[in-house]
Amino acid sequence: MQPDDTPLKPGDEGPPDAPGVGEDACRACHGTGSVEGHRCAVCNGTGKVLQGIGGG
Ligand SMILES: [Zn+2]
């Protein structure tokens, strides 16, 4: 098996090409990429996470 080209961040719920998954601002750092002066571990400092959209 090949490793995925797109490493998922801890806050990601799925790969960006997965149906029903979209990019959204990280809730942990509110899209800033850092929490209390440290790089956000949830979004890896990107301020964005892939979250499931639609549905419930
Ligand atoms: Zn974050």
N, CA, C, O and the ligand as a Tripos MOL2 file, in Angstrom:
@<TRIPOS>MOLECULE
protein
  225   223    57     0     0
PROTEIN
NO_CHARGES

@<TRIPOS>ATOM
      1 N           0.8280   -1.2090    0.0000 N.3       1 MET1
      2 CA          0.0000    0.0000    0.0000 C.3       1 MET1
      3 C           0.8590    1.2540    0.0000 C.2       1 MET1
      4 O           1.8900    1.3240    0.6690 O.2       1 MET1
      5 N           0.4150    2.2310   -0.7570 N.am      2 GLN2
      6 CA          1.1400    3.4930   -0.8220 C.3       2 GLN2
      7 C           0.6250    4.4450    0.2660 C.2       2 GLN2
      8 O          -0.5750    4.5110    0.5350 O.2       2 GLN2
      9 N           1.5380    5.1630    0.8700 N.am      3 PRO3
     10 CA          1.0860    6.1820    1.8250 C.3       3 PRO3
     11 C           0.3180    7.2770    1.1100 C.2       3 PRO3
     12 O           0.5960    7.6010   -0.0440 O.2       3 PRO3
     13 N          -0.6390    7.8330    1.8030 N.am      4 ASP4
     14 CA         -1.4680    8.8570    1.1810 C.3       4 ASP4
     15 C          -0.6400   10.1000    0.8650 C.2       4 ASP4
     16 O           0.2370   10.4840    1.6370 O.2       4 ASP4
     17 N          -0.9240   10.7130   -0.2610 N.am      5 ASP5
     18 CA         -0.1900   11.9150   -0.6520 C.3       5 ASP5
     19 C          -0.5030   13.0930    0.2720 C.2       5 ASP5
     20 O           0.3180   13.9890    0.4670 O.2       5 ASP5
     21 N          -1.6890   13.0650    0.8220 N.am      6 THR6
     22 CA         -2.1090   14.1840    1.6660 C.3       6 THR6
     23 C          -2.2230   13.7350    3.1170 C.2       6 THR6
     24 O          -3.2280   13.1470    3.5170 O.2       6 THR6
     25 N          -1.2010   14.0120    3.8880 N.am      7 PRO7
     26 CA         -1.2690   13.6170    5.3030 C.3       7 PRO7
     27 C          -2.3690   14.3790    6.0170 C.2       7 PRO7
     28 O          -2.4610   15.6040    5.9310 O.2       7 PRO7
     29 N          -3.1750   13.6520    6.7030 N.am      8 LEU8
     30 CA         -4.2730   14.2950    7.4060 C.3       8 LEU8
     31 C          -3.7930   14.8630    8.7300 C.2       8 LEU8
     32 O          -2.9590   14.2810    9.4240 O.2       8 LEU8
     33 N          -4.3450   16.0040    9.0450 N.am      9 LYS9
     34 CA         -4.0400   16.6140   10.3270 C.3       9 LYS9
     35 C          -4.9440   15.9980   11.3960 C.2       9 LYS9
     36 O          -5.9780   15.4100   11.0820 O.2       9 LYS9
     37 N          -4.5510   16.1370   12.6340 N.am     10 PRO10
     38 CA         -5.3670   15.5530   13.7080 C.3      10 PRO10
     39 C          -6.8160   16.0130   13.6610 C.2      10 PRO10
     40 O          -7.7170   15.2700   14.0510 O.2      10 PRO10
     41 N          -7.0450   17.2240   13.1900 N.am     11 GLY11
     42 CA         -8.4070   17.7430   13.1840 C.3      11 GLY11
     43 C          -9.1760   17.4000   11.9290 C.2      11 GLY11
     44 O         -10.3570   17.7260   11.8110 O.2      11 GLY11
     45 N          -8.5200   16.7500   10.9960 N.am     12 ASP12
     46 CA         -9.2040   16.4250    9.7560 C.3      12 ASP12
     47 C         -10.1170   15.2170    9.9500 C.2      12 ASP12
     48 O          -9.7930   14.2700   10.6660 O.2      12 ASP12
     49 N         -11.2320   15.2870    9.3060 N.am     13 GLU13
     50 CA        -12.1790   14.1830    9.4170 C.3      13 GLU13
     51 C         -12.1050   13.2750    8.2030 C.2      13 GLU13
     52 O         -12.6930   12.1940    8.1940 O.2      13 GLU13
     53 N         -11.3890   13.7070    7.1850 N.am     14 GLY14
     54 CA        -11.2830   12.8860    5.9960 C.3      14 GLY14
     55 C         -10.4330   13.5600    4.9500 C.2      14 GLY14
     56 O         -10.1050   14.7380    5.0930 O.2      14 GLY14
     57 N         -10.0660   12.8520    3.9070 N.am     15 PRO15
     58 CA         -9.2680   13.4240    2.8240 C.3      15 PRO15
     59 C         -10.0750   14.4830    2.0760 C.2      15 PRO15
     60 O         -11.3030   14.4260    2.0310 O.2      15 PRO15
     61 N          -9.3620   15.4580    1.4850 N.am     16 PRO16
     62 CA        -10.0400   16.5800    0.8370 C.3      16 PRO16
     63 C         -10.8780   16.1580   -0.3570 C.2      16 PRO16
     64 O         -11.7840   16.8850   -0.7660 O.2      16 PRO16
     65 N         -10.5880   14.9930   -0.9220 N.am     17 ASP17
     66 CA        -11.3500   14.5700   -2.0940 C.3      17 ASP17
     67 C         -12.4930   13.6390   -1.7150 C.2      17 ASP17
     68 O         -13.1950   13.1140   -2.5800 O.2      17 ASP17
     69 N         -12.6690   13.4430   -0.4330 N.am     18 ALA18
     70 CA        -13.7530   12.5740   -0.0090 C.3      18 ALA18
     71 C         -15.0860   13.3120   -0.1000 C.2      18 ALA18
     72 O         -15.1540   14.5090    0.1830 O.2      18 ALA18
     73 N         -16.1290   12.6170   -0.4870 N.am     19 PRO19
     74 CA        -17.4450   13.2490   -0.5760 C.3      19 PRO19
     75 C         -17.9320   13.6840    0.7970 C.2      19 PRO19
     76 O         -17.8340   12.9420    1.7730 O.2      19 PRO19
     77 N         -18.4550   14.8910    0.8520 N.am     20 GLY20
     78 CA        -19.0100   15.3620    2.1150 C.3      20 GLY20
     79 C         -17.9780   15.9340    3.0500 C.2      20 GLY20
     80 O         -18.2750   16.2110    4.2130 O.2      20 GLY20
     81 N         -16.7510   16.1180    2.5540 N.am     21 VAL21
     82 CA        -15.7080   16.6920    3.4050 C.3      21 VAL21
     83 C         -15.2620   18.0190    2.8020 C.2      21 VAL21
     84 O         -14.9710   18.1030    1.6090 O.2      21 VAL21
     85 N         -15.2140   19.0320    3.6200 N.am     22 GLY22
     86 CA        -14.8260   20.3420    3.1280 C.3      22 GLY22
     87 C         -13.8840   21.0380    4.0900 C.2      22 GLY22
     88 O         -13.8080   20.7060    5.2730 O.2      22 GLY22
     89 N         -13.1710   22.0100    3.5520 N.am     23 GLU23
     90 CA        -12.2210   22.7480    4.3780 C.3      23 GLU23
     91 C         -12.9640   23.7890    5.2080 C.2      23 GLU23
     92 O         -13.8410   24.4940    4.7100 O.2      23 GLU23
     93 N         -12.5980   23.8680    6.4680 N.am     24 ASP24
     94 CA        -13.2610   24.8100    7.3510 C.3      24 ASP24
     95 C         -12.2350   25.3550    8.3390 C.2      24 ASP24
     96 O         -11.1670   24.7770    8.5380 O.2      24 ASP24
     97 N         -12.5820   26.4630    8.9390 N.am     25 ALA25
     98 CA        -11.6660   27.0410    9.9150 C.3      25 ALA25
     99 C         -11.5590   26.1270   11.1280 C.2      25 ALA25
    100 O         -12.5420   25.5420   11.5840 O.2      25 ALA25
    101 N         -10.3500   26.0250   11.6300 N.am     26 CYS26
    102 CA        -10.1080   25.1680   12.7830 C.3      26 CYS26
    103 C         -10.8150   25.7520   14.0010 C.2      26 CYS26
    104 O         -10.7250   26.9430   14.2970 O.2      26 CYS26
    105 N         -11.5080   24.8800   14.6770 N.am     27 ARG27
    106 CA        -12.2550   25.3530   15.8500 C.3      27 ARG27
    107 C         -11.3520   25.5320   17.0660 C.2      27 ARG27
    108 O         -11.6570   26.2970   17.9810 O.2      27 ARG27
    109 N         -10.2500   24.8170   17.0520 N.am     28 ALA28
    110 CA         -9.3640   24.8700   18.2180 C.3      28 ALA28
    111 C          -8.6230   26.2060   18.2890 C.2      28 ALA28
    112 O          -8.4080   26.7550   19.3690 O.2      28 ALA28
    113 N          -8.2360   26.7180   17.1130 N.am     29 CYS29
    114 CA         -7.4580   27.9610   17.0880 C.3      29 CYS29
    115 C          -8.2360   29.0630   16.3760 C.2      29 CYS29
    116 O          -7.7230   30.1640   16.1760 O.2      29 CYS29
    117 N          -9.4490   28.7670   16.0040 N.am     30 HIS30
    118 CA        -10.3200   29.7350   15.3380 C.3      30 HIS30
    119 C          -9.6940   30.2630   14.0440 C.2      30 HIS30
    120 O          -9.8700   31.4260   13.6820 O.2      30 HIS30
    121 N          -8.9690   29.3930   13.3660 N.am     31 GLY31
    122 CA         -8.4220   29.7570   12.0630 C.3      31 GLY31
    123 C          -7.1350   30.5530   12.1340 C.2      31 GLY31
    124 O          -6.6250   31.0010   11.1060 O.2      31 GLY31
    125 N          -6.6100   30.7340   13.3150 N.am     32 THR32
    126 CA         -5.3890   31.5260   13.4350 C.3      32 THR32
    127 C          -4.1410   30.6560   13.2590 C.2      32 THR32
    128 O          -3.0770   31.1630   12.9050 O.2      32 THR32
    129 N          -4.2670   29.3830   13.4980 N.am     33 GLY33
    130 CA         -3.1350   28.4780   13.3430 C.3      33 GLY33
    131 C          -2.2810   28.3590   14.5930 C.2      33 GLY33
    132 O          -1.3330   27.5750   14.6320 O.2      33 GLY33
    133 N          -2.6130   29.1280   15.6030 N.am     34 SER34
    134 CA         -1.8310   29.0250   16.8290 C.3      34 SER34
    135 C          -2.7480   29.1530   18.0350 C.2      34 SER34
    136 O          -3.7750   29.8300   17.9940 O.2      34 SER34
    137 N          -2.3580   28.4960   19.0870 N.am     35 VAL35
    138 CA         -3.1200   28.5670   20.3350 C.3      35 VAL35
    139 C          -2.1780   28.9880   21.4550 C.2      35 VAL35
    140 O          -1.2150   28.2900   21.7720 O.2      35 VAL35
    141 N          -2.4630   30.1060   22.0310 N.am     36 GLU36
    142 CA         -1.6540   30.6150   23.1460 C.3      36 GLU36
    143 C          -0.1720   30.6780   22.7640 C.2      36 GLU36
    144 O           0.7020   30.3500   23.5660 O.2      36 GLU36
    145 N           0.0870   31.0960   21.5500 N.am     37 GLY37
    146 CA          1.4740   31.2760   21.1180 C.3      37 GLY37
    147 C           2.1310   30.0250   20.5860 C.2      37 GLY37
    148 O           3.2900   30.0610   20.1700 O.2      37 GLY37
    149 N           1.4180   28.9320   20.5920 N.am     38 HIS38
    150 CA          1.9910   27.6830   20.0950 C.3      38 HIS38
    151 C           1.2340   27.2370   18.8560 C.2      38 HIS38
    152 O           0.0480   27.5290   18.6950 O.2      38 HIS38
    153 N           1.9270   26.5360   17.9950 N.am     39 ARG39
    154 CA          1.2720   26.0380   16.7980 C.3      39 ARG39
    155 C           0.1410   25.0970   17.1710 C.2      39 ARG39
    156 O           0.2990   24.1980   17.9970 O.2      39 ARG39
    157 N          -0.9860   25.3230   16.5500 N.am     40 CYS40
    158 CA         -2.1460   24.5020   16.8370 C.3      40 CYS40
    159 C          -1.8830   23.0610   16.3850 C.2      40 CYS40
    160 O          -1.4720   22.8110   15.2520 O.2      40 CYS40
    161 N          -2.1310   22.1270   17.3010 N.am     41 ALA41
    162 CA         -1.8690   20.7230   17.0060 C.3      41 ALA41
    163 C          -3.0090   20.1030   16.2160 C.2      41 ALA41
    164 O          -2.8390   19.0710   15.5670 O.2      41 ALA41
    165 N          -4.1540   20.7310   16.2750 N.am     42 VAL42
    166 CA         -5.3160   20.1620   15.5950 C.3      42 VAL42
    167 C          -5.2140   20.3660   14.0870 C.2      42 VAL42
    168 O          -5.5130   19.4600   13.3090 O.2      42 VAL42
    169 N          -4.7910   21.5590   13.6830 N.am     43 CYS43
    170 CA         -4.7280   21.8660   12.2510 C.3      43 CYS43
    171 C          -3.2850   21.9670   11.7740 C.2      43 CYS43
    172 O          -3.0340   22.3320   10.6260 O.2      43 CYS43
    173 N          -2.3540   21.6500   12.6340 N.am     44 ASN44
    174 CA         -0.9360   21.7200   12.2860 C.3      44 ASN44
    175 C          -0.5060   23.1420   11.9430 C.2      44 ASN44
    176 O           0.4340   23.3420   11.1740 O.2      44 ASN44
    177 N          -1.1770   24.1040   12.5000 N.am     45 GLY45
    178 CA         -0.7930   25.4910   12.2860 C.3      45 GLY45
    179 C          -1.3200   26.0930   10.9970 C.2      45 GLY45
    180 O          -0.9560   27.2120   10.6370 O.2      45 GLY45
    181 N          -2.1730   25.3600   10.3030 N.am     46 THR46
    182 CA         -2.6970   25.8740    9.0500 C.3      46 THR46
    183 C          -3.9450   26.7280    9.2780 C.2      46 THR46
    184 O          -4.3100   27.5480    8.4360 O.2      46 THR46
    185 N          -4.5780   26.5280   10.3980 N.am     47 GLY47
    186 CA         -5.8030   27.2630   10.6900 C.3      47 GLY47
    187 C          -7.0130   26.6770    9.9950 C.2      47 GLY47
    188 O          -8.1250   27.1900   10.1120 O.2      47 GLY47
    189 N          -6.7810   25.5900    9.2660 N.am     48 LYS48
    190 CA         -7.8820   24.9820    8.5350 C.3      48 LYS48
    191 C          -7.9140   23.4820    8.7960 C.2      48 LYS48
    192 O          -6.8740   22.8440    8.9590 O.2      48 LYS48
    193 N          -9.0740   22.9520    8.8310 N.am     49 VAL49
    194 CA         -9.2160   21.5040    8.9700 C.3      49 VAL49
    195 C         -10.2600   21.0230    7.9700 C.2      49 VAL49
    196 O         -11.0970   21.7890    7.4950 O.2      49 VAL49
    197 N         -10.1870   19.7620    7.6750 N.am     50 LEU50
    198 CA        -11.1770   19.1670    6.7720 C.3      50 LEU50
    199 C         -12.2630   18.5350    7.6230 C.2      50 LEU50
    200 O         -12.0140   17.6140    8.4010 O.2      50 LEU50
    201 N         -13.4620   19.0460    7.4570 N.am     51 GLN51
    202 CA        -14.5480   18.5650    8.2790 C.3      51 GLN51
    203 C         -15.6610   18.0220    7.4010 C.2      51 GLN51
    204 O         -15.8610   18.4440    6.2620 O.2      51 GLN51
    205 N         -16.3610   17.0860    7.9690 N.am     52 GLY52
    206 CA        -17.5200   16.5590    7.2570 C.3      52 GLY52
    207 C         -18.6030   17.6190    7.1860 C.2      52 GLY52
    208 O         -18.9380   18.2580    8.1830 O.2      52 GLY52
    209 N         -19.1400   17.7910    5.9990 N.am     53 ILE53
    210 CA        -20.1980   18.7870    5.8300 C.3      53 ILE53
    211 C         -21.4620   18.1070    5.3560 C.2      53 ILE53
    212 O         -21.4300   16.9860    4.8480 O.2      53 ILE53
    213 N         -22.5560   18.7850    5.5250 N.am     54 GLY54
    214 CA        -23.8210   18.1850    5.1320 C.3      54 GLY54
    215 C         -24.2270   17.1070    6.1180 C.2      54 GLY54
    216 O         -23.5410   16.8370    7.1050 O.2      54 GLY54
    217 N         -25.3340   16.5180    5.8260 N.am     55 GLY55
    218 CA        -25.8130   15.4820    6.7260 C.3      55 GLY55
    219 C         -26.1500   16.0540    8.0890 C.2      55 GLY55
    220 O         -26.5910   17.1980    8.2070 O.2      55 GLY55
    221 N         -25.9440   15.2630    9.0930 N.am     56 GLY56
    222 CA        -26.3530   15.7200   10.3870 C.3      56 GLY56
    223 C         -25.2160   16.1850   11.2380 C.2      56 GLY56
    224 O         -25.4270   16.6040   12.3760 O.2      56 GLY56
    225 ZN         -6.0440   24.9720   14.6310 Zn       57 ZN57
@<TRIPOS>BOND
     1     1     2 1
     2     2     3 1
     3     3     4 2
     4     3     5 am
     5     5     6 1
     6     6     7 1
     7     7     8 2
     8     7     9 am
     9     9    10 1
    10    10    11 1
    11    11    12 2
    12    11    13 am
    13    13    14 1
    14    14    15 1
    15    15    16 2
    16    15    17 am
    17    17    18 1
    18    18    19 1
    19    19    20 2
    20    19    21 am
    21    21    22 1
    22    22    23 1
    23    23    24 2
    24    23    25 am
    25    25    26 1
    26    26    27 1
    27    27    28 2
    28    27    29 am
    29    29    30 1
    30    30    31 1
    31    31    32 2
    32    31    33 am
    33    33    34 1
    34    34    35 1
    35    35    36 2
    36    35    37 am
    37    37    38 1
    38    38    39 1
    39    39    40 2
    40    39    41 am
    41    41    42 1
    42    42    43 1
    43    43    44 2
    44    43    45 am
    45    45    46 1
    46    46    47 1
    47    47    48 2
    48    47    49 am
    49    49    50 1
    50    50    51 1
    51    51    52 2
    52    51    53 am
    53    53    54 1
    54    54    55 1
    55    55    56 2
    56    55    57 am
    57    57    58 1
    58    58    59 1
    59    59    60 2
    60    59    61 am
    61    61    62 1
    62    62    63 1
    63    63    64 2
    64    63    65 am
    65    65    66 1
    66    66    67 1
    67    67    68 2
    68    67    69 am
    69    69    70 1
    70    70    71 1
    71    71    72 2
    72    71    73 am
    73    73    74 1
    74    74    75 1
    75    75    76 2
    76    75    77 am
    77    77    78 1
    78    78    79 1
    79    79    80 2
    80    79    81 am
    81    81    82 1
    82    82    83 1
    83    83    84 2
    84    83    85 am
    85    85    86 1
    86    86    87 1
    87    87    88 2
    88    87    89 am
    89    89    90 1
    90    90    91 1
    91    91    92 2
    92    91    93 am
    93    93    94 1
    94    94    95 1
    95    95    96 2
    96    95    97 am
    97    97    98 1
    98    98    99 1
    99    99   100 2
   100    99   101 am
   101   101   102 1
   102   102   103 1
   103   103   104 2
   104   103   105 am
   105   105   106 1
   106   106   107 1
   107   107   108 2
   108   107   109 am
   109   109   110 1
   110   110   111 1
   111   111   112 2
   112   111   113 am
   113   113   114 1
   114   114   115 1
   115   115   116 2
   116   115   117 am
   117   117   118 1
   118   118   119 1
   119   119   120 2
   120   119   121 am
   121   121   122 1
   122   122   123 1
   123   123   124 2
   124   123   125 am
   125   125   126 1
   126   126   127 1
   127   127   128 2
   128   127   129 am
   129   129   130 1
   130   130   131 1
   131   131   132 2
   132   131   133 am
   133   133   134 1
   134   134   135 1
   135   135   136 2
   136   135   137 am
   137   137   138 1
   138   138   139 1
   139   139   140 2
   140   139   141 am
   141   141   142 1
   142   142   143 1
   143   143   144 2
   144   143   145 am
   145   145   146 1
   146   146   147 1
   147   147   148 2
   148   147   149 am
   149   149   150 1
   150   150   151 1
   151   151   152 2
   152   151   153 am
   153   153   154 1
   154   154   155 1
   155   155   156 2
   156   155   157 am
   157   157   158 1
   158   158   159 1
   159   159   160 2
   160   159   161 am
   161   161   162 1
   162   162   163 1
   163   163   164 2
   164   163   165 am
   165   165   166 1
   166   166   167 1
   167   167   168 2
   168   167   169 am
   169   169   170 1
   170   170   171 1
   171   171   172 2
   172   171   173 am
   173   173   174 1
   174   174   175 1
   175   175   176 2
   176   175   177 am
   177   177   178 1
   178   178   179 1
   179   179   180 2
   180   179   181 am
   181   181   182 1
   182   182   183 1
   183   183   184 2
   184   183   185 am
   185   185   186 1
   186   186   187 1
   187   187   188 2
   188   187   189 am
   189   189   190 1
   190   190   191 1
   191   191   192 2
   192   191   193 am
   193   193   194 1
   194   194   195 1
   195   195   196 2
   196   195   197 am
   197   197   198 1
   198   198   199 1
   199   199   200 2
   200   199   201 am
   201   201   202 1
   202   202   203 1
   203   203   204 2
   204   203   205 am
   205   205   206 1
   206   206   207 1
   207   207   208 2
   208   207   209 am
   209   209   210 1
   210   210   211 1
   211   211   212 2
   212   211   213 am
   213   213   214 1
   214   214   215 1
   215   215   216 2
   216   215   217 am
   217   217   218 1
   218   218   219 1
   219   219   220 2
   220   219   221 am
   221   221   222 1
   222   222   223 1
   223   223   224 2
@<TRIPOS>SUBSTRUCTURE
     1 MET1         2 RESIDUE 1 A MET
     2 GLN2         6 RESIDUE 1 A GLN
     3 PRO3        10 RESIDUE 1 A PRO
     4 ASP4        14 RESIDUE 1 A ASP
     5 ASP5        18 RESIDUE 1 A ASP
     6 THR6        22 RESIDUE 1 A THR
     7 PRO7        26 RESIDUE 1 A PRO
     8 LEU8        30 RESIDUE 1 A LEU
     9 LYS9        34 RESIDUE 1 A LYS
    10 PRO10       38 RESIDUE 1 A PRO
    11 GLY11       42 RESIDUE 1 A GLY
    12 ASP12       46 RESIDUE 1 A ASP
    13 GLU13       50 RESIDUE 1 A GLU
    14 GLY14       54 RESIDUE 1 A GLY
    15 PRO15       58 RESIDUE 1 A PRO
    16 PRO16       62 RESIDUE 1 A PRO
    17 ASP17       66 RESIDUE 1 A ASP
    18 ALA18       70 RESIDUE 1 A ALA
    19 PRO19       74 RESIDUE 1 A PRO
    20 GLY20       78 RESIDUE 1 A GLY
    21 VAL21       82 RESIDUE 1 A VAL
    22 GLY22       86 RESIDUE 1 A GLY
    23 GLU23       90 RESIDUE 1 A GLU
    24 ASP24       94 RESIDUE 1 A ASP
    25 ALA25       98 RESIDUE 1 A ALA
    26 CYS26      102 RESIDUE 1 A CYS
    27 ARG27      106 RESIDUE 1 A ARG
    28 ALA28      110 RESIDUE 1 A ALA
    29 CYS29      114 RESIDUE 1 A CYS
    30 HIS30      118 RESIDUE 1 A HIS
    31 GLY31      122 RESIDUE 1 A GLY
    32 THR32      126 RESIDUE 1 A THR
    33 GLY33      130 RESIDUE 1 A GLY
    34 SER34      134 RESIDUE 1 A SER
    35 VAL35      138 RESIDUE 1 A VAL
    36 GLU36      142 RESIDUE 1 A GLU
    37 GLY37      146 RESIDUE 1 A GLY
    38 HIS38      150 RESIDUE 1 A HIS
    39 ARG39      154 RESIDUE 1 A ARG
    40 CYS40      158 RESIDUE 1 A CYS
    41 ALA41      162 RESIDUE 1 A ALA
    42 VAL42      166 RESIDUE 1 A VAL
    43 CYS43      170 RESIDUE 1 A CYS
    44 ASN44      174 RESIDUE 1 A ASN
    45 GLY45      178 RESIDUE 1 A GLY
    46 THR46      182 RESIDUE 1 A THR
    47 GLY47      186 RESIDUE 1 A GLY
    48 LYS48      190 RESIDUE 1 A LYS
    49 VAL49      194 RESIDUE 1 A VAL
    50 LEU50      198 RESIDUE 1 A LEU
    51 GLN51      202 RESIDUE 1 A GLN
    52 GLY52      206 RESIDUE 1 A GLY
    53 ILE53      210 RESIDUE 1 A ILE
    54 GLY54      214 RESIDUE 1 A GLY
    55 GLY55      218 RESIDUE 1 A GLY
    56 GLY56      222 RESIDUE 1 A GLY
    57 ZN57       225 GROUP 0 **** ****
